[in-house]
Amino acid sequence: MNKRSQIKDHLTDLRDILFEKIGKKKRRQGATPIVPDGSVTGTAMVIVIAIMTFLACLTLGGVSLVRDSAATWQSQISREATIQIRPIDGQDMEQALLAASTIAQGFAGVKSTQIVDRAATARLLEPWLGTGLNIDELPVPRLVTLLIDESSPPDFETLRSELIRSIPGASLDDHRTWVDRLVSMAHTTVLIGFAVLSLVIFATILTVIFATRGAMAGNSHIIEVLHFIGAESKSVAREFEWHFFRTALKGASVGGAAAMGLFLIISWWSASRMATPEGDQAAAMFGNFAIGRDGYIGAIGIILLVSFLTMLTSRMTVIRQLSQMDGSDMTA
């Protein structure tokens, strides 16, 4: 026992002397990390994390864009309802339209009504039937649009029954089917987006694990000496975790900035093409392609999340490897 105690004391003194010399050398030449920042591993990690963060920010921005567009569509659709009157022989269409408008205005929750006149109806049919249409010669249904109070909508079932009872050929479309489809589509898109985002983050974590093991393998001689003279696992892990945090922050910042720049360019292009047919169609589907403040805050959050996950993953990997090294030493 005395001999073991002497050996332990000797190793402790040796560790203290070595740490003191290393400290003096670092003060003279500057601190030298275990894993140099300019190594091939560090450069590859910056590129990989930049790509992963770019894809993650694109996914988050796309989800935010579709969600906001779906919310706009839902709001626009839920603000309106449509009364359709099919032409019937012997019926005065203009009188029927006026009666439908009057019935709708008598219901609480209907702010206003508007009869779609012949010219507006003809314009709606131009993409399919061309110009110069005579609406009176065609069996074309006529429409009355209703502006609905979203906070207190009318009783659609009662309104529908009253229209059918009073006006032959009348029907009411409250757009509930379209609203339900839009909500379902938005929820599905959000779930798919977050699933893709989770896969990207998981792939980043695996990349960090392999990179940490590679860095430990490349510096195994240094780690073994530090471990042999009694360096704590947390001290060794701290060197790795800060190295990978700096690396991840650098790569994530590049990837996130590239994604935000791409969204800014697309938004600028969409705004500049607003007066063109393709620009109007794109704006009708996706707005002005601006992800908004929440989208940019989310991109910054992904940059920080990737950086901290990289740091924690490298730390856990190093501690696990060192604990396995301790186990192998005890077995030996």
Number of C-alpha atoms within 10 A of each C-alpha: 6 7 8 9 10 11 12 13 12 12 15 14 13 14 18 14 12 14 15 12 12 14 14 13 13 13 10 9 9 10 12 11 12 15 19 13 15 9 11 11 17 21 13 14 21 23 18 19 30 26 21 22 32 27 19 27 29 23 22 22 25 19 22 22 20 21 21 18 21 21 16 15 20 19 13 12 17 19 19 20 20 18 23 19 23 15 19 12 6 6 13 10 17 12 11 19 23 14 15 25 21 12 14 24 16 11 15 13 19 21 18 14 21 14 18 14 13 15 11 11 16 19 15 12 14 12 9 8 11 11 11 9 16 10 15 10 7 9 10 14 16 21 24 20 19 22 18 21 16 15 8 10 16 17 12 16 11 10 17 17 13 16 23 15 11 13 16 14 16 23 20 20 14 20 15 13 9 14 19 12 12 19 16 13 15 20 16 11 17 19 13 14 20 15 13 16 21 13 13 19 22 12 14 22 20 14 16 24 19 13 18 25 16 13 20 21 12 13 13 13 11 13 17 15 12 18 16 12 17 14 15 12 18 15 11 18 21 16 16 23 23 19 20 29 21 18 26 31 22 18 28 30 24 19 27 26 20 18 23 20 12 14 22 15 14 15 17 14 14 22 17 12 16 15 10 11 10 12 18 17 12 16 17 12 15 19 21 22 23 21 23 13 9 11 21 20 11 16 27 17 14 22 27 17 17 25 24 19 18 29 25 19 21 28 24 16 20 25 18 14 16 21 13 12 14 14 11 10 9 8 7 6
